[in-house]
């Protein structure tokens, strides 16, 4: 039996789990997730008959390996309808952005992707389990949660939190090797942009010739406004939902402000951008402060090699330095393959032909 422990149930962790379940026949995979949900920042909430993706907005189709993975689980997979227009610091809207090819989500939201991936494996996922300790003893790893329970021992561990969360685990780890120090320093060097998000619901249709608006010059308080009604199955007829995401500077400056004031301010911005005064007065609202939303840099080359030799792997969009859902999935796929190959080299599992792997 090969025991694998994974911290975090984000998209990268889901993809890695899927690969490992197929490539390592004797694998026992345990996933520990601090929240009650799956798929990390590819997050979905529901309110009555309304579904909305309030973190990542959609999945792009520009990575062949990821497309193959996603289309394996096409139950409920839908295309986002409409193009992405641009606006500048003055709020002037133009058809200034490429449509980025196909844009995907699920009728039940982006979290469905992780549910599909984990559900296709024998992995055990423990939600509301916050990992705060990482220990290496000999060749084995153990994890400790905030309730004092210890998990393991594991032959391999994968760390899926954003870089600051991974750095915090590594900093407190009982693992006295240079590999830990090097990986810790590299994780600390990854920069992030914050995104304060407001979700605004309305009891009327909002017809526009685009799916979303993006701030091209990055000099507006708002970075992104999207219409959830462009996602089949998300918003009932006769209603509208906007996802309004502030830019980094605004998000940092207002991170400690009253959330209701932030929501009201972003509703006013949406009303101005979409030229509709009604949007200043939503029927209902939701919000999320994403402190570590968009990695702006990736993991330094060579920083993870020694750690992986010891059986500690990091996964996520921040490893590649690309703030896209497909980048997180690709990181998980690649990492799962590397773990499987490393276990083969160690003689801990029989090798499978690549065509036999999931």
C-alpha positions in Angstrom: 0.0 0.0 0.0 1.2 3.5 -0.9 -0.2 6.2 1.3 -0.5 9.7 -0.1 -1.6 12.7 1.9 -2.9 15.9 0.2 -3.4 19.2 1.8 -6.3 21.2 0.2 -9.0 20.1 -2.2 -8.5 22.7 -5.0 -8.6 22.0 -8.7 -4.9 21.0 -8.8 -5.3 18.6 -6.0 -8.4 17.1 -7.7 -6.5 16.6 -10.9 -3.5 15.1 -9.1 -5.7 12.7 -7.2 -7.4 11.6 -10.4 -4.0 10.8 -12.0 -2.7 9.0 -8.9 -5.8 6.9 -8.4 -5.3 5.5 -12.0 -1.6 5.3 -12.1 -0.8 3.9 -8.7 -2.9 0.8 -8.2 -2.2 0.4 -4.5 -2.6 4.1 -3.6 -4.5 5.2 -0.6 -5.1 8.9 -1.0 -6.3 11.1 1.9 -7.3 14.7 1.2 -7.6 17.2 4.0 -9.6 20.4 3.1 -10.0 23.3 5.5 -13.3 24.5 4.1 -16.6 22.9 3.5 -16.3 23.0 -0.3 -14.2 21.7 -3.1 -12.2 23.2 -6.0 -10.6 26.1 -4.1 -11.0 29.5 -5.8 -13.0 27.8 -8.5 -15.9 28.4 -6.1 -19.7 28.2 -6.5 -22.6 29.2 -4.3 -26.3 28.8 -4.7 -29.2 31.0 -3.6 -32.6 29.5 -4.3 -32.7 28.8 -8.0 -29.6 30.9 -8.7 -26.1 29.5 -9.1 -23.0 31.7 -9.4 -19.2 31.2 -9.7 -17.8 33.9 -7.5 -14.0 33.1 -7.7 -12.7 31.8 -11.0 -15.2 32.7 -13.7 -14.8 29.9 -16.2 -12.4 27.3 -17.7 -10.6 28.0 -20.9 -10.1 25.3 -23.6 -6.5 26.2 -24.6 -4.7 23.2 -23.1 -5.2 19.9 -24.9 -4.5 17.7 -21.9 -6.9 19.7 -19.7 -9.6 19.6 -22.4 -9.2 15.8 -22.6 -9.7 15.6 -18.8 -12.7 18.0 -18.7 -14.5 16.4 -21.6 -14.2 13.0 -19.9 -16.7 14.5 -17.4 -19.0 16.4 -19.6 -22.1 15.8 -17.6 -23.5 19.3 -17.0 -20.6 21.0 -18.9 -21.9 24.2 -20.7 -20.4 27.0 -22.8 -20.5 30.5 -21.4 -22.4 32.5 -24.0 -21.0 35.9 -25.1 -17.7 37.7 -25.6 -15.5 39.6 -23.2 -15.5 43.4 -23.9 -13.0 45.8 -22.4 -13.3 49.1 -20.6 -10.7 51.8 -19.6 -10.1 54.0 -16.5 -12.9 56.3 -17.7 -15.4 53.5 -17.9 -15.6 53.6 -21.7 -16.5 50.2 -23.1 -15.2 48.7 -26.3 -15.0 45.4 -28.1 -11.3 45.3 -27.3 -10.5 41.8 -26.2 -10.2 38.4 -27.8 -12.9 36.0 -26.8 -10.2 33.5 -25.6 -11.9 30.6 -27.4 -14.5 28.5 -25.6 -15.3 29.3 -22.0 -16.7 26.5 -19.9 -18.5 26.0 -16.6 -21.1 23.5 -15.4 -24.8 24.0 -14.9 -24.2 23.5 -11.2 -21.1 25.7 -11.2 -17.3 25.2 -11.5 -17.1 23.2 -8.2 -18.7 20.3 -10.2 -15.3 19.7 -11.8 -13.6 18.8 -8.6 -16.6 16.7 -7.5 -16.4 14.8 -10.8 -12.6 14.2 -10.3 -12.6 13.2 -6.7 -15.8 11.1 -7.2 -14.1 9.1 -9.9 -11.4 7.9 -7.4 -11.2 5.9 -4.1 -9.7 8.9 -2.3 -11.1 9.9 1.1 -11.8 13.7 1.4 -12.1 15.2 4.9 -13.7 18.6 4.8 -13.4 21.3 7.5 -10.0 19.9 8.5 -7.4 22.6 8.7 -3.8 21.3 8.5 -1.4 23.2 10.7 1.5 20.8 11.1 3.8 18.9 8.7 6.4 16.4 10.1 9.0 14.2 8.4 10.3 11.2 10.4 12.7 9.0 8.5 11.0 8.4 5.1 7.5 9.1 6.4 5.3 12.2 6.6 2.6 13.0 9.1 0.1 15.9 9.1 -1.6 17.5 12.1 -4.8 19.4 12.1 -6.0 22.3 14.3 -8.0 19.9 16.5 -4.8 18.0 17.4 -5.5 14.9 15.3 -2.5 13.4 13.4 -2.9 12.0 9.9 -0.5 9.5 8.3 2.1 8.2 8.0 2.3 9.0 4.3 4.9 8.0 1.8 4.2 11.3 -0.2 2.5 14.6 0.6 1.1 17.2 -1.8 0.6 20.7 -0.7 -2.2 22.6 -2.6 -2.8 25.8 -0.6 -1.9 29.2 -2.2 1.8 30.0 -1.8 1.5 31.9 1.5 -0.4 29.0 3.1 2.1 26.5 1.8 4.9 28.7 3.1 3.3 28.8 6.5 3.1 25.0 6.6 6.7 24.7 5.5 7.9 27.4 8.0 6.3 25.5 10.9 7.3 22.0 9.6 9.3 19.6 11.6 11.6 18.8 8.7 15.2 19.8 9.1 16.5 19.6 5.6 17.9 22.2 3.1 15.1 21.2 0.8 12.5 22.7 3.1 14.4 25.9 3.4 14.8 26.3 -0.3 11.1 25.5 -1.1 10.0 27.8 1.7 12.0 30.8 0.4 10.7 30.2 -3.1 7.1 30.0 -1.9 7.5 33.3 0.0 8.7 35.0 -3.2 5.4 34.3 -5.1 3.5 37.6 -5.3 -0.3 37.7 -5.3 -3.1 40.1 -6.3 -6.1 40.4 -4.0 -9.6 40.5 -5.4 -12.6 41.8 -3.4 -15.7 40.3 -5.0 -19.4 41.4 -4.8 -22.2 39.4 -6.2 -25.3 41.4 -7.0 -28.8 39.9 -7.7 -31.7 41.7 -9.5 -35.3 40.8 -10.2 -35.1 41.9 -13.8 -33.5 40.9 -17.1 -30.3 42.7 -18.0 -29.6 42.4 -21.7 -26.1 43.3 -23.0 -24.2 42.2 -26.1 -21.4 40.8 -24.0 -20.8 38.2 -21.2 -18.3 40.3 -19.3 -16.2 43.5 -19.1 -12.5 43.5 -18.2 -10.5 46.6 -17.3 -7.8 46.7 -20.0 -5.6 49.4 -18.5 -5.9 48.2 -14.9 -6.5 51.7 -13.7 -10.2 51.4 -12.8 -11.4 50.4 -9.3 -13.2 47.5 -10.9 -11.2 44.8 -12.7 -14.1 42.6 -14.0 -17.9 42.5 -14.3 -19.6 39.3 -15.5 -23.2 38.3 -16.2 -24.0 35.0 -14.7 -27.1 34.7 -16.9 -24.8 33.9 -19.8 -24.1 30.6 -18.1 -26.9 28.1 -18.9 -28.7 26.9 -15.8 -27.3 29.6 -13.5 -30.0 32.3 -13.4 -33.8 31.9 -13.9 -35.5 33.9 -16.6 -36.5 37.4 -15.5 -33.5 37.7 -13.1 -29.9 38.9 -13.4 -26.8 38.4 -11.4 -23.5 40.3 -11.7 -20.2 39.2 -10.3 -18.1 42.4 -9.8 -14.5 42.0 -8.9 -12.4 44.9 -7.7 -8.8 45.5 -8.7 -5.9 44.7 -6.4 -5.3 48.2 -5.0 -8.9 48.8 -4.2 -9.2 45.3 -2.7 -6.2 45.8 -0.4 -7.3 49.3 0.6 -10.8 48.2 1.5 -10.0 44.8 2.9 -10.9 45.9 6.5 -13.9 48.1 5.5 -17.5 47.3 6.3 -18.5 44.6 3.6 -21.8 46.3 3.1 -20.1 49.6 2.1 -17.8 47.7 -0.3 -20.8 46.0 -1.9 -22.6 49.3 -2.3 -19.5 50.9 -3.8 -19.1 48.1 -6.3 -22.8 48.2 -7.2 -22.4 51.9 -8.0 -19.4 51.2 -10.2 -21.4 48.4 -12.0 -24.3 50.9 -12.6 -21.9 53.4 -14.1 -20.1 50.8 -16.3 -23.3 49.2 -17.6 -25.1 52.6 -17.8 -28.1 51.5 -15.7 -29.0 53.3 -12.5 -31.1 50.3 -11.3 -27.9 48.4 -10.7 -27.1 50.6 -7.7 -29.9 48.9 -5.7 -29.6 45.1 -5.9 -32.3 42.9 -4.5 -29.7 40.7 -2.7 -26.0 40.5 -2.4 -23.1 38.3 -1.5 -19.4 38.9 -1.2 -15.9 37.3 -0.8 -12.5 38.8 0.0 -10.0 36.8 -1.9 -6.7 37.8 -0.2 -4.6 35.4 -2.4 -6.6 35.4 -5.7 -4.2 35.8 -8.6 -0.5 34.7 -8.5 1.7 37.2 -10.4 4.8 35.1 -10.4 5.6 31.4 -10.3 7.8 29.1 -8.3 11.4 29.7 -8.9 13.0 27.1 -11.2 14.7 24.3 -9.3 13.1 25.1 -6.0 11.0 22.0 -5.7 13.4 19.3 -6.9 15.0 18.4 -3.6 11.7 18.6 -1.8 10.2 16.2 -4.3 13.1 13.8 -3.8 12.0 13.8 -0.2 8.4 13.1 -1.1 7.0 16.7 -0.7 5.2 18.2 -3.7 3.5 21.5 -4.3 0.6 22.0 -6.8 -1.5 24.9 -7.9 -1.7 27.7 -10.4 0.9 29.6 -8.4 3.5 26.9 -9.2 3.2 27.9 -12.8 2.6 31.5 -12.1 -0.5 31.7 -14.2 -3.8 32.7 -12.6 -6.0 30.5 -14.6 -8.1 27.4 -13.7 -6.6 25.4 -16.6 -3.1 26.2 -15.2 -4.1 24.7 -11.8 -5.5 21.6 -13.5 -2.4 21.2 -15.6 -0.2 21.5 -12.5 -2.2 18.7 -10.9 -1.9 16.5 -13.9 1.8 17.0 -14.3 2.5 16.6 -10.5 0.4 13.4 -10.4 2.5 12.0 -13.2 5.7 12.9 -11.5 4.7 11.3 -8.2 3.6 8.2 -10.0 7.0 8.0 -11.9 8.9 8.6 -8.7 7.1 5.8 -6.9 7.9 3.5 -9.9 11.6 4.4 -9.6 11.5 3.6 -5.9 9.9 0.3 -6.6 6.8 1.1 -4.6 4.3 0.3 -7.4 4.3 -1.6 -10.7 4.7 0.6 -13.7 1.7 1.2 -15.9 1.8 2.0 -19.5 0.8 5.7 -20.1 -2.2 4.5 -22.1 -3.5 2.6 -19.1 -3.4 5.6 -16.8 -6.7 7.5 -16.4 
